[in-house]
Amino acid sequence: MTGAAEKSRLTDRPNKRRAGADAGGLAVADSRPRVIGGFLIGARCTDCRHPLSQLEVPWCPVCFGRVEQCGFAPVGTVWAATTVRIPVGRWRAPFGLAYVDVLDGPRVLVHVRCEPTPSAGDKIAFDLSESGDLVQIDLEQEVAS
């Protein structure tokens, strides 16, 4: 369609999203945060010091300042957590999810143990799984590495 948003294949509503490579469209970048070499790779604003969990950001979303690459220790405090009791994609129920405030860094979504799910205020460590998701690890593992 020229000049109009493409219609969704599932509904008759306009859809501004591009189809991914699996659907015959352009490849879509993986926006999940990454842990490389023991650090959560992200960015920080050079003006207001706002931390970000992604690199491909053209400017700071808070003050529009310049951002530079930064590494954060993959340890933080649980802001909120829940147990998901329905299957979602390749994740079988039940599984836990938590938003974690990285020490001096951004807030990221981490797959956590669900029996019991961590509580707000708990300190946890995380790493990158083989599937590309951030997953909780034991703090002893993090300290030993």
N, CA, C and O of each residue as an XYZ file, in Angstrom:
580
protein
N       0.837     -1.176      0.000
C       0.000      0.000      0.000
C       0.878      1.234      0.000
O       1.878      1.292      0.715
N       0.519      2.187     -0.773
C       1.294      3.411     -0.836
C       0.620      4.492     -0.011
O      -0.566      4.771     -0.187
N       1.386      5.102      0.895
C       0.872      6.199      1.688
C      -0.023      5.782      2.851
O      -0.434      6.637      3.637
N      -0.332      4.515      2.982
C      -1.182      4.058      4.085
C      -0.498      2.916      4.802
O       0.341      2.218      4.232
N      -0.860      2.734      6.041
C      -0.295      1.625      6.803
C      -0.831      0.312      6.256
O      -1.991      0.224      5.854
N       0.018     -0.703      6.244
C      -0.390     -2.024      5.772
C      -1.404     -2.620      6.737
O      -1.305     -2.431      7.949
N      -2.384     -3.345      6.192
C      -3.389     -4.005      7.024
C      -2.793     -5.261      7.631
O      -2.020     -5.967      6.983
N      -3.151     -5.536      8.864
C      -2.716     -6.748      9.535
C      -3.338     -7.958      8.854
O      -4.452     -7.880      8.338
N      -2.626     -9.067      8.851
C      -3.171    -10.300      8.271
C      -4.185    -10.952      9.206
O      -4.985    -11.781      8.771
N      -4.157    -10.585     10.483
C      -5.056    -11.191     11.452
C      -6.316    -10.368     11.687
O      -7.354    -10.918     12.055
N      -6.239     -9.074     11.480
C      -7.399     -8.205     11.670
C      -7.465     -7.240     10.503
O      -6.578     -7.224      9.650
N      -8.506     -6.445     10.466
C      -8.597     -5.453      9.394
C      -8.080     -4.087      9.849
O      -8.271     -3.085      9.160
N      -7.418     -4.052     11.023
C      -6.852     -2.807     11.518
C      -5.498     -2.542     10.874
O      -4.785     -3.487     10.536
N      -5.126     -1.267     10.696
C      -3.793     -0.949     10.154
C      -2.696     -1.451     11.076
O      -2.876     -1.495     12.293
N      -1.565     -1.828     10.506
C      -0.441     -2.349     11.261
C       0.815     -1.684     10.732
O       1.138     -1.823      9.553
N       1.534     -0.960     11.591
C       2.746     -0.271     11.163
C       3.991     -1.125     11.320
O       5.079     -0.706     10.926
N       3.850     -2.322     11.893
C       5.006     -3.188     12.103
C       5.410     -3.874     10.804
O       4.578     -4.187      9.953
N       6.724     -4.098     10.681
C       7.222     -4.858      9.539
C       7.192     -6.332      9.874
O       7.447     -6.724     11.013
N       6.884     -7.137      8.895
C       6.938     -8.582      9.099
C       8.390     -9.000      9.267
O       9.267     -8.478      8.577
N       8.655     -9.929     10.170
C      10.000    -10.437     10.362
C      10.397    -11.375      9.246
O       9.583    -11.690      8.378
N      11.645    -11.826      9.259
C      12.156    -12.704      8.210
C      11.345    -13.995      8.129
O      11.180    -14.551      7.043
N      10.832    -14.485      9.276
C      10.026    -15.707      9.271
C       8.737    -15.540      8.476
O       8.183    -16.520      7.976
N       8.258    -14.307      8.356
C       7.020    -14.040      7.632
C       7.290    -13.467      6.248
O       6.383    -12.934      5.609
N       8.531    -13.573      5.780
C       8.871    -13.108      4.444
C       9.258    -11.646      4.357
O       9.423    -11.120      3.256
N       9.408    -10.969      5.502
C       9.778     -9.553      5.501
C      11.250     -9.370      5.808
O      12.047    -10.300      5.685
N      11.596     -8.169      6.206
C      12.976     -7.851      6.569
C      13.312     -8.427      7.938
O      12.435     -8.594      8.786
N      14.561     -8.721      8.139
C      14.997     -9.208      9.453
C      14.770     -8.112     10.489
O      15.005     -6.936     10.209
N      14.319     -8.485     11.670
C      14.074     -7.538     12.747
C      15.168     -7.728     13.793
O      15.447     -8.850     14.215
N      15.783     -6.620     14.206
C      16.874     -6.688     15.178
C      16.370     -7.223     16.514
O      15.248     -6.931     16.927
N      17.202     -8.000     17.175
C      16.887     -8.536     18.501
C      17.206     -7.450     19.522
O      18.371     -7.095     19.704
N      16.193     -6.925     20.181
C      16.387     -5.803     21.101
C      16.626     -6.237     22.539
O      16.712     -5.394     23.432
N      16.734     -7.556     22.779
C      16.946     -8.009     24.153
C      18.327     -7.595     24.654
O      19.295     -7.599     23.893
N      18.417     -7.234     25.946
C      19.723     -6.879     26.518
C      20.688     -8.063     26.446
O      20.258     -9.216     26.434
N      21.980     -7.781     26.399
C      23.015     -8.806     26.275
C      24.005     -8.721     27.425
O      24.348     -7.634     27.889
N      24.460     -9.883     27.878
C      25.565     -9.966     28.832
C      26.737    -10.539     28.058
O      26.676    -11.663     27.560
N      27.809     -9.755     27.960
C      29.002    -10.167     27.215
C      30.213     -9.911     28.103
O      30.387     -8.813     28.630
N      31.048    -10.933     28.263
C      32.257    -10.786     29.069
C      31.974    -10.421     30.519
O      32.763     -9.717     31.151
N      30.849    -10.898     31.049
C      30.519    -10.644     32.442
C      29.860     -9.300     32.718
O      29.670     -8.935     33.878
N      29.504     -8.548     31.654
C      28.859     -7.253     31.835
C      27.591     -7.171     31.004
O      27.540     -7.678     29.883
N      26.556     -6.523     31.562
C      25.370     -6.176     30.802
C      25.779     -5.006     29.922
O      26.158     -3.946     30.420
N      25.700     -5.202     28.612
C      26.138     -4.172     27.674
C      24.970     -3.220     27.410
O      23.886     -3.643     27.009
N      25.210     -1.947     27.638
C      24.186     -0.939     27.430
C      24.818      0.386     27.097
O      25.897      0.449     26.508
N      24.136      1.443     27.478
C      24.618      2.794     27.197
C      24.247      3.696     28.363
O      23.395      3.360     29.187
N      24.905      4.847     28.415
C      24.607      5.845     29.440
C      24.702      7.213     28.782
O      25.581      7.464     27.957
N      23.780      8.091     29.162
C      23.785      9.455     28.639
C      24.993     10.203     29.201
O      25.293     10.114     30.391
N      25.671     10.932     28.340
C      26.840     11.695     28.789
C      26.435     12.962     29.534
O      27.253     13.551     30.241
N      25.172     13.390     29.384
C      24.717     14.612     30.055
C      24.027     14.307     31.385
O      24.496     14.739     32.438
N      22.911     13.560     31.345
C      22.127     13.329     32.578
C      22.465     12.004     33.254
O      21.955     11.732     34.341
N      23.308     11.172     32.642
C      23.779      9.887     33.188
C      22.690      8.823     33.232
O      22.850      7.830     33.941
N      21.589      8.990     32.501
C      20.508      7.995     32.452
C      21.037      6.701     31.828
O      21.625      6.744     30.747
N      20.839      5.536     32.492
C      21.329      4.265     31.947
C      20.310      3.621     31.010
O      19.102      3.748     31.209
N      20.815      2.928     29.984
C      19.977      2.241     29.002
C      20.479      0.818     28.833
O      21.677      0.560     28.953
N      19.564     -0.109     28.554
C      19.964     -1.504     28.364
C      20.182     -1.846     26.898
O      20.450     -3.003     26.574
N      20.075     -0.877     26.014
C      20.281     -1.116     24.587
C      21.339     -0.174     24.047
O      21.542      0.923     24.565
N      22.011     -0.624     22.994
C      23.065      0.181     22.383
C      22.575      1.049     21.231
O      23.007      2.193     21.090
N      21.685      0.520     20.414
C      21.264      1.217     19.202
C      20.230      2.290     19.500
O      19.125      2.264     18.958
N      20.589      3.232     20.360
C      19.712      4.335     20.716
C      20.386      5.609     20.217
O      21.530      5.876     20.585
N      19.704      6.405     19.386
C      20.369      7.574     18.800
C      20.646      8.698     19.778
O      21.580      9.474     19.578
N      19.828      8.802     20.860
C      20.022      9.840     21.862
C      19.321      9.418     23.144
O      18.550      8.458     23.158
N      19.592     10.135     24.201
C      18.994      9.834     25.495
C      17.491     10.094     25.448
O      17.072     11.164     25.006
N      16.667      9.139     25.894
C      15.229      9.365     25.877
C      14.757     10.360     26.942
O      13.603     10.789     26.912
N      15.632     10.732     27.879
C      15.255     11.664     28.940
C      15.588     13.104     28.564
O      14.736     13.987     28.663
N      16.837     13.343     28.129
C      17.268     14.724     27.866
C      17.728     14.955     26.428
O      18.123     16.068     26.080
N      17.683     13.920     25.587
C      18.107     13.978     24.180
C      19.605     14.213     24.027
O      20.065     14.637     22.966
N      20.372     13.936     25.094
C      21.823     14.070     25.038
C      22.471     12.896     24.312
O      21.798     11.943     23.919
N      23.779     12.981     24.142
C      24.558     11.934     23.486
C      24.706     10.746     24.425
O      24.854     10.922     25.634
N      24.667      9.531     23.871
C      24.854      8.328     24.686
C      26.147      7.641     24.280
O      26.582      7.734     23.132
N      26.763      6.939     25.252
C      27.976      6.187     24.969
C      27.824      4.786     25.554
O      27.110      4.583     26.537
N      28.508      3.824     24.933
C      28.444      2.445     25.392
C      28.952      2.344     26.821
O      29.874      3.052     27.224
N      28.326      1.442     27.580
C      28.670      1.285     28.983
C      28.410     -0.164     29.383
O      27.512     -0.800     28.833
N      29.169     -0.687     30.316
C      28.938     -2.028     30.837
C      28.501     -1.957     32.290
O      29.035     -1.167     33.069
N      27.521     -2.789     32.653
C      26.993     -2.815     34.010
C      27.167     -4.215     34.584
O      27.049     -5.198     33.853
N      27.445     -4.320     35.880
C      27.524     -5.630     36.532
C      26.138     -6.269     36.488
O      25.148     -5.598     36.779
N      26.043     -7.563     36.126
C      24.745     -8.226     36.012
C      24.175     -8.657     37.366
O      23.876     -9.831     37.585
N      24.036     -7.697     38.251
C      23.499     -7.903     39.595
C      22.563     -6.741     39.873
O      22.834     -5.605     39.482
N      21.453     -7.033     40.554
C      20.544     -5.942     40.864
C      19.512     -6.331     41.897
O      19.556     -7.416     42.477
N      18.583     -5.419     42.113
C      17.525     -5.579     43.092
C      16.196     -5.745     42.376
O      15.875     -4.989     41.458
N      15.423     -6.739     42.801
C      14.117     -6.984     42.193
C      13.200     -5.798     42.492
O      13.015     -5.414     43.647
N      12.635     -5.229     41.436
C      11.671     -4.141     41.572
C      10.265     -4.717     41.717
O       9.480     -4.279     42.557
N       9.964     -5.720     40.870
C       8.679     -6.425     40.929
C       8.863     -7.780     40.268
O       9.687     -7.927     39.365
N       8.092     -8.780     40.718
C       8.206    -10.132     40.152
C       6.839    -10.794     40.131
O       5.942    -10.437     40.894
N       6.701    -11.770     39.237
C       5.453    -12.515     39.144
C       5.722    -13.923     38.643
O       6.768    -14.198     38.056
N       4.773    -14.803     38.881
C       4.807    -16.148     38.316
C       3.776    -16.213     37.208
O       2.605    -15.907     37.429
N       4.200    -16.607     36.021
C       3.303    -16.737     34.873
C       2.819    -18.182     34.844
O       3.629    -19.108     34.828
N       1.517    -18.375     34.837
C       0.944    -19.714     34.949
C       0.290    -20.210     33.663
O      -0.493    -21.160     33.692
N       0.604    -19.574     32.538
C       0.150    -20.048     31.231
C       1.370    -20.141     30.328
O       2.310    -19.366     30.505
N       1.395    -21.064     29.361
C       2.548    -21.140     28.456
C       2.593    -19.916     27.544
O       1.561    -19.446     27.065
N       3.795    -19.413     27.315
C       3.993    -18.270     26.426
C       5.156    -18.600     25.507
O       6.288    -18.744     25.968
N       4.892    -18.723     24.210
C       5.947    -19.075     23.268
C       6.580    -20.394     23.646
O       5.884    -21.391     23.842
N       7.907    -20.406     23.751
C       8.610    -21.642     24.101
C       8.697    -21.867     25.598
O       9.215    -22.897     26.031
N       8.201    -20.928     26.407
C       8.251    -21.046     27.866
C       7.030    -21.805     28.361
O       5.889    -21.409     28.122
N       7.300    -22.921     29.066
C       6.223    -23.724     29.643
C       5.895    -23.204     31.042
O       6.782    -22.798     31.792
N       4.632    -23.223     31.369
C       4.177    -22.745     32.674
C       4.504    -23.763     33.757
O       4.553    -24.958     33.467
N       4.723    -23.344     34.963
C       4.873    -21.952     35.405
C       6.326    -21.485     35.242
O       7.261    -22.285     35.288
N       6.487    -20.181     35.053
C       7.823    -19.584     35.040
C       7.745    -18.199     35.662
O       6.693    -17.559     35.665
N       8.867    -17.754     36.183
C       8.903    -16.468     36.873
C       9.551    -15.390     36.030
O      10.467    -15.661     35.253
N       9.078    -14.181     36.184
C       9.650    -12.997     35.548
C       9.827    -11.915     36.601
O       8.999    -11.771     37.501
N      10.897    -11.166     36.486
C      11.125    -10.064     37.424
C      11.755     -8.895     36.692
O      12.615     -9.070     35.829
N      11.313     -7.701     37.052
C      12.034     -6.501     36.638
C      13.109     -6.283     37.685
O      12.833     -6.263     38.885
N      14.342     -6.119     37.216
C      15.488     -5.983     38.108
C      16.155     -4.637     37.847
O      16.509     -4.313     36.713
N      16.320     -3.857     38.919
C      17.073     -2.609     38.833
C      18.546     -2.951     38.991
O      19.012     -3.255     40.089
N      19.273     -2.897     37.881
C      20.699     -3.211     37.880
C      21.429     -2.154     38.711
O      21.124     -0.965     38.620
N      22.389     -2.596     39.516
C      23.149     -1.659     40.344
C      23.775     -0.581     39.467
O      24.574     -0.883     38.581
N      23.413      0.668     39.714
C      23.888      1.815     38.944
C      23.627      1.646     37.446
O      24.406      2.115     36.616
N      22.524      0.973     37.107
C      22.229      0.719     35.703
C      20.739      0.753     35.416
O      19.951      1.271     36.207
N      20.361      0.191     34.268
C      18.961      0.231     33.836
C      18.118     -0.841     34.525
O      18.644     -1.678     35.260
N      16.829     -0.809     34.286
C      15.900     -1.850     34.740
C      15.731     -2.827     33.575
O      15.466     -2.410     32.447
N      15.884     -4.133     33.848
C      15.772     -5.158     32.807
C      14.811     -6.258     33.249
O      14.573     -6.447     34.442
N      14.267     -6.974     32.281
C      13.385     -8.104     32.549
C      14.224     -9.374     32.586
O      14.985     -9.651     31.659
N      14.081    -10.155     33.675
C      14.881    -11.353     33.881
C      13.954    -12.529     34.171
O      13.005    -12.403     34.945
N      14.235    -13.673     33.546
C      13.522    -14.907     33.885
C      14.105    -15.407     35.200
O      15.318    -15.580     35.327
N      13.222    -15.638     36.185
C      13.668    -16.024     37.527
C      12.995    -17.318     37.952
O      12.028    -17.768     37.336
N      13.529    -17.910     39.023
C      12.900    -19.101     39.577
C      11.498    -18.731     40.058
O      11.267    -17.624     40.544
N      10.574    -19.669     39.915
C       9.199    -19.337     40.316
C       8.768    -20.048     41.582
O       7.666    -19.789     42.066
N       9.558    -20.906     42.128
C       9.168    -21.617     43.352
C      10.270    -21.473     44.387
O      11.098    -22.381     44.471
N      10.353    -20.450     45.156
C       9.496    -19.275     45.178
C      10.033    -18.173     44.271
O      11.235    -18.098     44.015
N       9.138    -17.326     43.790
C       9.520    -16.163     42.995
C      10.180    -15.148     43.923
O       9.701    -14.942     45.039
N      11.264    -14.510     43.493
C      11.887    -13.495     44.351
C      10.891    -12.380     44.685
O       9.942    -12.137     43.940
N      11.117    -11.727     45.786
C      10.266    -10.621     46.213
C      10.940     -9.294     45.905
O      12.155     -9.227     45.720
N      10.136     -8.242     45.853
C      10.681     -6.899     45.674
C      11.717     -6.644     46.764
O      11.467     -6.902     47.942
N      12.871     -6.138     46.367
C      13.949     -5.859     47.310
C      15.005     -6.939     47.381
O      16.093     -6.698     47.903
N      14.708     -8.148     46.859
C      15.710     -9.223     46.853
C      16.827     -8.897     45.866
O      16.577     -8.347     44.793
N      18.054     -9.239     46.235
C      19.202     -9.051     45.350
C      19.387    -10.328     44.542
O      19.415    -11.421     45.108
N      19.514    -10.199     43.211
C      19.755    -11.369     42.359
C      20.836    -11.053     41.344
O      21.143     -9.894     41.068
N      21.402    -12.111     40.801
C      22.361    -12.007     39.709
C      21.738    -12.685     38.501
O      20.863    -13.539     38.642
N      22.191    -12.302     37.310
C      21.648    -12.889     36.100
C      22.732    -13.013     35.049
O      23.792    -12.395     35.146
N      22.445    -13.827     34.037
C      23.368    -14.025     32.928
C      22.542    -14.253     31.674
O      21.314    -14.316     31.740
N      23.195    -14.376     30.552
C      22.531    -14.608     29.277
C      22.385    -16.105     29.058
O      23.364    -16.842     29.175
N      21.174    -16.569     28.742
C      20.959    -17.991     28.467
C      21.320    -18.289     27.019
O      21.549    -17.375     26.226
N      21.371    -19.562     26.682
C      21.660    -19.961     25.302
C      20.597    -19.454     24.339
O      20.876    -19.232     23.161
N      19.371    -19.269     24.841
C      18.276    -18.796     23.990
C      18.283    -17.279     23.813
O      17.501    -16.750     23.023
N      19.151    -16.571     24.535
C      19.252    -15.124     24.383
C      18.488    -14.317     25.405
O      18.451    -13.089     25.319
N      17.865    -14.992     26.389
C      17.134    -14.292     27.444
C      18.029    -14.112     28.663
O      18.965    -14.883     28.877
N      17.736    -13.095     29.456
C      18.425    -12.938     30.731
C      17.767    -13.878     31.733
O      16.543    -13.904     31.858
N      18.592    -14.658     32.454
C      18.072    -15.626     33.420
C      18.820    -15.481     34.743
O      20.003    -15.144     34.778
N      18.095    -15.745     35.826
C      18.658    -15.662     37.167
C      19.707    -16.742     37.367
O      19.539    -17.877     36.920
N      20.793    -16.379     38.043
C      21.800    -17.356     38.468
C      22.003    -17.166     39.961
O      21.580    -16.156     40.525
N      22.643    -18.126     40.598
C      22.932    -18.004     42.022
C      23.985    -16.937     42.231
O      24.923    -16.831     41.442
N      23.846    -16.149     43.279
C      24.833    -15.116     43.567
C      26.208    -15.696     43.802
O      27.210    -15.049     43.500
N      26.281    -16.935     44.350
C      27.578    -17.574     44.566
C      28.282    -17.800     43.226
O      29.500    -17.647     43.136
N      27.523    -18.164     42.183
C      28.110    -18.351     40.850
C      28.675    -17.036     40.355
O      29.782    -16.996     39.819
N      27.916    -15.949     40.532
C      28.336    -14.638     40.051
C      29.595    -14.181     40.765
O      30.496    -13.628     40.136
N      29.669    -14.404     42.069
C      30.818    -13.983     42.855
C      32.050    -14.809     42.478
O      33.164    -14.285     42.449
N      31.850    -16.103     42.189
C      32.970    -16.981     41.884
C      33.596    -16.660     40.539
O      34.781    -16.932     40.340
N      32.831    -16.083     39.595
C      33.393    -15.815     38.266
C      34.140    -14.524     38.190
O      34.664    -14.175     37.132
